[in-house]
Amino acid sequence: MTDRSLSDPDLHGTVRVVSASMTHVGHVRATNEDSILDVPPIFLVADGMGGHNAGEVASAITVEEFEKLTIQENVSVEQLGDALRAAGVRIGELGGESTRGAGTTVAVVATMVLDGVGYWVVLNLGDSRVYRLSGEIFEQVSVDHSVVQELMDRGDLTVEQARTHPYRHMVTRALGAGPDSDPDYWLIPAETGDRMLICSDGLTGEVDDASIERLLRSPVDVRTVCRDLVGRALDGGGHDNISVVVVEAVEVVGQSLAAENTAGSAESPTEDAETEVDEDTLPRGLREDGAR
């Protein structure tokens, strides 16, 4: 478990968090192709694809590129995009027989201070997910880039049907696998007590959202939450690699100002942000057209 304090002089003006992470190969897979990063201000899960060694290498490369940002106290959206592109280039340059077809999903939560206000920055590519627990709010922030998500968006598939659909593991965007590697971004005001969960589909394929919410709300430390989430996925079958990172905000700079302006809802960056986040990347239920 990690705890970085605002009292640390090199972290002045940032978001203080505690975090924990856990990964497990599961009951079926021979190897673990997931990679995780749990070093403030970056928290990441990458679910490799392409088979051993390909997926394992792709996810590890992604962690290596984002880890370079952990020497600073905050990050910008532009820096996250640069790290993602650098990882994509390296994965694309893999030419060995064992790494052919390498790719990975990427789900990231980072802390950022913008105009004196602390934010969560969320980046997603593929079907690894980010969930947010904030007071009474529990929501899946990220939107899966997957075949079944597209079918659900068209109204051709229900949530219950999606859980057993034969294409439920087929992603439509990934890093290094296929031409579409454009991520979605979200910028969300952080509040003290928030818990953010970053996870691979090895968790969400075995544990439903109601159970995830219940475990996140449990009055235990983040390390215990991680252990309980992974344990529940293993009890559910553990058919895939399982990776989770849980981040809890302990102290947030500028929280009162953010609350006055947003009442805890996700928003796009202000004009001072280094890159734009459009309406399509707002969390479900917050878009003006009502699309989810």
BELSUL-V972134 format. One record per residue. N is the residue number from 0. RES is the residue in one letter. D_LAST is the distance of its C-alpha to the last C-alpha in whole Angstrom. Layout:
n={N:N}
res={RES:RES}
d_last={D_LAST:D_LAST}
This chain:
n={0:1:2:3:4:5:6:7:8:9:10:11:12:13:14:15:16:17:18:19:20:21:22:23:24:25:26:27:28:29:30:31:32:33:34:35:36:37:38:39:40:41:42:43:44:45:46:47:48:49:50:51:52:53:54:55:56:57:58:59:60:61:62:63:64:65:66:67:68:69:70:71:72:73:74:75:76:77:78:79:80:81:82:83:84:85:86:87:88:89:90:91:92:93:94:95:96:97:98:99:100:101:102:103:104:105:106:107:108:109:110:111:112:113:114:115:116:117:118:119:120:121:122:123:124:125:126:127:128:129:130:131:132:133:134:135:136:137:138:139:140:141:142:143:144:145:146:147:148:149:150:151:152:153:154:155:156:157:158:159:160:161:162:163:164:165:166:167:168:169:170:171:172:173:174:175:176:177:178:179:180:181:182:183:184:185:186:187:188:189:190:191:192:193:194:195:196:197:198:199:200:201:202:203:204:205:206:207:208:209:210:211:212:213:214:215:216:217:218:219:220:221:222:223:224:225:226:227:228:229:230:231:232:233:234:235:236:237:238:239:240:241:242:243:244:245:246:247:248:249:250:251:252:253:254:255:256:257:258:259:260:261:262:263:264:265:266:267:268:269:270:271:272:273:274:275:276:277:278:279:280:281:282:283:284:285:286:287:288:289:290:291}
res={M:T:D:R:S:L:S:D:P:D:L:H:G:T:V:R:V:V:S:A:S:M:T:H:V:G:H:V:R:A:T:N:E:D:S:I:L:D:V:P:P:I:F:L:V:A:D:G:M:G:G:H:N:A:G:E:V:A:S:A:I:T:V:E:E:F:E:K:L:T:I:Q:E:N:V:S:V:E:Q:L:G:D:A:L:R:A:A:G:V:R:I:G:E:L:G:G:E:S:T:R:G:A:G:T:T:V:A:V:V:A:T:M:V:L:D:G:V:G:Y:W:V:V:L:N:L:G:D:S:R:V:Y:R:L:S:G:E:I:F:E:Q:V:S:V:D:H:S:V:V:Q:E:L:M:D:R:G:D:L:T:V:E:Q:A:R:T:H:P:Y:R:H:M:V:T:R:A:L:G:A:G:P:D:S:D:P:D:Y:W:L:I:P:A:E:T:G:D:R:M:L:I:C:S:D:G:L:T:G:E:V:D:D:A:S:I:E:R:L:L:R:S:P:V:D:V:R:T:V:C:R:D:L:V:G:R:A:L:D:G:G:G:H:D:N:I:S:V:V:V:V:E:A:V:E:V:V:G:Q:S:L:A:A:E:N:T:A:G:S:A:E:S:P:T:E:D:A:E:T:E:V:D:E:D:T:L:P:R:G:L:R:E:D:G:A:R}
d_last={34:34:35:35:37:37:41:41:42:40:37:37:34:32:30:32:30:31:29:30:29:30:30:31:32:31:34:33:33:36:35:32:30:28:29:28:29:30:32:31:29:27:25:24:24:24:24:27:27:30:32:35:36:33:30:32:34:30:29:32:32:29:30:33:32:29:32:34:32:33:36:35:33:30:28:27:24:26:28:25:25:28:28:26:28:31:30:28:32:34:32:32:36:37:39:41:41:39:36:35:32:31:27:25:21:21:19:21:21:24:25:26:28:27:30:31:28:26:23:21:20:17:18:16:17:17:16:18:15:16:15:16:19:20:22:20:16:15:12:11:11:11:9:11:13:14:15:14:10:11:12:9:7:10:11:14:14:13:13:16:17:15:18:21:20:23:20:18:20:20:18:17:18:21:24:27:26:25:25:21:21:19:17:14:16:15:17:18:21:22:24:27:26:23:22:20:20:20:21:21:20:23:22:19:20:23:21:18:16:18:21:20:19:23:25:23:24:28:31:32:32:29:32:32:28:28:31:29:26:28:30:28:26:30:31:28:29:29:28:27:28:26:26:25:25:25:25:26:27:31:31:29:31:30:28:29:28:25:24:26:24:20:20:19:15:14:16:17:21:23:26:28:25:27:24:21:17:15:12:10:11:9:8:5:6:8:8:10:9:6:4:0}
